[in-house]
Amino acid sequence: MTKKERALEAVRRLKEIYPMSDCTLEYDQPYRLLIAVRLAAQCTDARVNQITPILFERFPTLESLADADPKDVEAIVRPCGLGKTKARDIVSLCGMLIDQYDSQVPDSLEELLKLPGVGRKTANLIVGDVFGKPAIVTDTHCIRLSYRIGLTERKEPVKVEMALRKIIPPEESNNFCHRLVNFGRDVCNARSPKCEGCPLADICKKTDVEKKPAKKPAAKKAAAPAV
C-alpha cells in the first residue's frame, strides 16, 4: 500500500468515526482563537477553555488587550504555562493586529507568521478553521499518528506538514487533522495505543511491523579446530 493509498483510506475511515470534526478550543471571534491557540502551546485545550473566559472578561476587546500590562495578562494565563512569554506575545500580537491589519486577523500563512508567537501550527489552524482554506495542523497528535500509520518517516513539524500536503486531499486536510486529535486521544494515545481492535490496524504501518515474525538469528559458523 502506497502512502497515498494509506492516507486516503485513513481519511475515509476517520470521517466515518468522527463525522463532526471541530477545533476543541472555544472561541467566538477570530482573534480570540488566535490567542487561545497561543495559550494551548504545551497546555491542554481543556485548561485553555477554562482560562480564556476569565481573560476575555477582564479584557473584553482587542484594544483592551493591546493596551494591557503584560503582567496583568500573565496573572490570568499563568495556569497555561509559560505565562510571561505568552502574555507578552498576546499583548504584542493584539497591538500588531490593530496597527498593521486594521484590527482583523490576516487570512494567509505568510501574514500570520509575522505575528508574535505565531508559528506554522497556529497559522495553519487559523487559516483552516477561520477562513476555510486547506491547512495541515501539525500538533503532537498529527505528528505521532502520521508517523505511526506510515504517512511520513519524519517527525519534524514542517516536514510532516509538507509530506501530508502531498497525500491528503486539500479539501479534507483541515478536518483530517482535527480527526487525528480525536483519534489520538481516544485510541492511538502516546503511551499505550489501543492497537488491538483499532479501526486503522490493517492499514497501519506500526501494526504491520509488529505482526511480522522476528528474523531468526543466523547460524553461527563452527569454530576452527585448534592446532
C-alpha positions in Angstrom: 0.0 0.0 0.0 1.4 3.4 -1.0 1.4 6.4 1.3 -1.2 8.0 -0.8 -3.5 4.9 -0.7 -2.9 4.7 3.1 -3.7 8.3 3.5 -6.9 8.2 1.5 -8.2 5.2 3.5 -7.3 6.8 6.8 -9.2 9.9 5.7 -12.2 7.8 4.8 -12.3 5.8 8.0 -11.7 8.7 10.3 -14.5 10.6 8.6 -16.9 7.7 9.4 -15.8 7.5 13.0 -15.8 11.3 13.6 -18.3 12.8 11.2 -18.1 16.1 13.1 -14.6 17.5 13.3 -14.3 20.8 15.1 -11.5 22.5 16.9 -11.8 21.8 20.6 -10.8 25.3 21.6 -13.8 27.5 22.3 -13.9 31.0 20.7 -16.4 33.4 19.3 -14.1 35.8 17.4 -11.1 35.0 15.2 -8.6 37.0 17.3 -9.8 35.1 20.4 -9.0 31.8 18.6 -5.6 33.1 17.8 -5.0 33.9 21.5 -6.4 30.5 22.6 -4.1 28.6 20.2 -1.1 30.6 21.6 -2.1 29.6 25.2 -2.5 26.0 24.1 1.2 25.6 23.5 2.4 22.9 26.0 -1.1 23.1 27.6 -4.3 21.1 27.2 -7.3 22.6 25.3 -9.4 21.8 28.3 -7.3 24.0 30.5 -7.2 26.8 27.9 -11.0 26.7 27.7 -11.1 27.4 31.5 -8.7 30.3 31.3 -9.9 32.2 28.2 -13.4 33.2 29.6 -11.6 34.8 32.6 -9.1 36.6 30.3 -11.8 37.9 27.9 -14.0 39.0 30.8 -11.1 41.1 32.2 -10.1 42.3 28.7 -13.2 42.1 26.5 -11.8 43.8 23.4 -8.8 43.6 21.1 -8.0 47.2 22.1 -8.1 46.4 25.8 -5.7 43.5 25.4 -3.3 45.6 23.2 -3.3 48.3 26.0 -2.9 45.8 28.9 0.1 45.5 31.1 1.6 42.1 30.2 1.9 41.4 34.0 -1.8 41.6 34.4 -2.3 39.2 31.5 0.3 36.9 32.9 -1.5 36.7 36.2 -4.5 35.2 34.4 -2.8 32.9 31.9 -0.1 31.5 34.2 -2.0 28.2 34.7 -1.4 27.5 31.0 2.3 27.5 31.5 5.0 29.9 30.1 2.8 32.7 31.4 5.3 35.5 30.9 6.1 34.7 27.3 2.5 34.0 26.3 1.3 37.2 28.0 3.9 39.3 26.2 3.0 37.7 22.9 -0.7 38.2 23.4 -0.3 41.9 24.1 2.1 42.4 21.2 0.1 40.5 18.6 -3.1 42.4 19.6 -1.3 45.6 19.1 0.1 44.5 15.8 -3.4 43.4 14.6 -4.7 46.9 15.3 -1.7 48.8 13.9 -0.9 46.7 10.8 -4.1 44.7 9.9 -6.9 47.1 10.6 -7.9 45.1 13.7 -8.5 42.0 11.5 -6.8 38.6 11.7 -5.0 38.1 8.4 -6.0 35.1 6.2 -2.7 33.9 4.9 0.1 31.9 6.4 2.7 34.5 5.3 1.0 37.3 7.2 0.0 35.2 10.2 3.6 34.1 10.7 4.6 37.8 11.2 2.6 37.9 14.4 4.5 37.4 17.7 4.3 33.9 19.0 2.6 32.5 15.9 4.2 29.5 14.2 3.1 27.3 11.4 0.9 25.2 13.5 -1.1 28.2 14.8 -1.2 29.8 11.4 -2.5 26.7 9.7 -5.2 26.3 12.3 -6.4 29.9 11.8 -6.3 29.6 8.0 -8.3 26.3 8.2 -10.8 27.0 10.9 -11.5 30.7 10.4 -11.1 31.1 6.7 -11.9 27.5 5.5 -8.7 27.1 3.5 -6.7 23.9 3.1 -4.5 23.5 6.2 -2.3 20.9 7.9 -2.0 21.5 11.6 1.0 19.5 12.8 0.3 19.3 16.5 1.6 16.4 18.6 -1.3 14.1 17.6 -0.8 14.7 13.9 2.9 14.1 14.1 2.6 11.0 16.2 -0.2 9.3 14.2 1.2 10.3 10.8 4.5 8.6 11.7 2.9 5.5 13.3 0.4 5.0 10.5 3.1 5.3 7.9 2.2 8.6 6.2 5.6 10.0 6.8 9.0 8.9 8.1 9.7 12.3 9.6 8.8 13.8 13.0 9.8 17.4 12.4 6.6 19.5 12.2 7.4 21.4 9.0 8.5 18.2 7.2 5.4 16.3 8.4 3.2 19.2 7.1 4.9 19.2 3.7 4.6 15.4 3.4 0.9 15.4 4.3 0.2 18.2 1.8 1.3 15.8 -0.9 -1.0 12.9 0.0 -4.1 14.4 1.8 -6.7 15.9 -0.5 -6.7 19.7 0.2 -10.5 19.8 0.9 -10.0 17.1 3.6 -6.8 18.4 5.2 -8.1 20.6 8.0 -10.8 18.2 9.1 -8.4 15.3 8.9 -6.1 17.0 11.4 -8.9 17.6 13.8 -9.9 13.9 13.5 -6.4 12.8 14.2 -6.6 14.8 17.5 -9.8 12.9 18.4 -8.4 9.6 17.4 -5.1 10.2 19.2 -7.0 10.9 22.4 -9.5 8.0 22.1 -7.4 5.2 20.6 -3.8 5.9 19.5 -2.5 7.8 22.5 1.2 8.4 23.1 2.0 5.9 25.8 -0.4 3.0 25.4 -2.1 2.9 21.9 -5.0 0.5 21.7 -3.7 -1.4 18.7 -6.0 -4.4 19.3 -9.3 -3.6 17.8 -8.0 -0.4 16.2 -10.1 0.6 13.1 -6.9 1.5 11.3 -4.9 -1.6 12.4 -4.9 -3.2 9.0 -3.5 -0.2 7.2 -1.2 1.0 10.0 2.5 0.6 9.4 3.3 0.3 13.1 0.8 -2.6 13.5 2.0 -4.2 10.3 5.6 -4.2 11.5 4.6 -5.7 14.8 2.8 -8.5 13.1 5.9 -9.6 11.1 7.8 -12.5 12.8 11.2 -11.7 14.0 14.0 -12.9 11.8 15.8 -16.0 13.1 19.4 -15.3 14.1 21.9 -16.6 11.6 23.5 -19.9 12.4 27.0 -19.4 13.9 29.8 -20.9 11.9 31.7 -23.7 13.7 35.0 -22.5 15.2 38.1 -23.8 13.5 39.7 -26.7 15.5 42.7 -25.8 17.5 46.0 -27.0 16.0 
